[in-house]
Amino acid sequence: MFVDQLNTYNASTCASRCDNTAYCKGFTIYYERDPTLQPADACPNPSPLTSIRCAYYTQAVGASFTTNIGEWRDSFAVVITGANGYSKNA
């Protein structure tokens, strides 16, 4: 799997990139709440920003690929939402 960042939520852009990658069999597109600074003792919960990402896979994408609870970085919650998954036609 590799992940790409987009400027807009556009599944067609992810699909085109997947189509141009020989091993890509499917992808997910999603919003990710990220910190503007690396959380640390001096700033454990920095301001957030929203990133739009595509994750590309070497296998067909199922429902489990679009379910992600995120993670904690110090006191900052990374949250993933708006995930949709797509697989290439066989």
Secondary structure as the mmCIF struct_conf table of DSSP 4:
data_model
#
loop_
_struct_conf.conf_type_id
_struct_conf.id
_struct_conf.beg_label_comp_id
_struct_conf.beg_label_asym_id
_struct_conf.beg_label_seq_id
_struct_conf.end_label_comp_id
_struct_conf.end_label_asym_id
_struct_conf.end_label_seq_id
STRN STRN1 PHE A 2 LEU A 6
BEND BEND1 ASN A 7 THR A 8
HELX_RH_AL_P HELX_RH_AL_P1 ALA A 11 ASP A 19
TURN_TY1_P TURN_TY1_P1 ASN A 20 ASN A 20
BEND BEND2 THR A 21 THR A 21
TURN_TY1_P TURN_TY1_P2 ALA A 22 TYR A 23
STRN STRN2 GLY A 26 PRO A 35
BEND BEND3 THR A 36 LEU A 37
STRN STRN3 ALA A 40 ALA A 40
TURN_TY1_P TURN_TY1_P3 ASP A 41 ALA A 42
STRN STRN4 CYS A 43 CYS A 43
BEND BEND4 PRO A 44 ASN A 45
HELX_LH_PP_P HELX_LH_PP_P1 PRO A 46 SER A 47
STRN STRN5 PRO A 48 TYR A 57
BEND BEND5 THR A 58 GLN A 59
HELX_RH_3T_P HELX_RH_3T_P1 ALA A 63 THR A 66
STRN STRN6 GLU A 71 ARG A 73
TURN_TY1_P TURN_TY1_P4 ASP A 74 SER A 75
STRN STRN7 PHE A 76 SER A 87
#
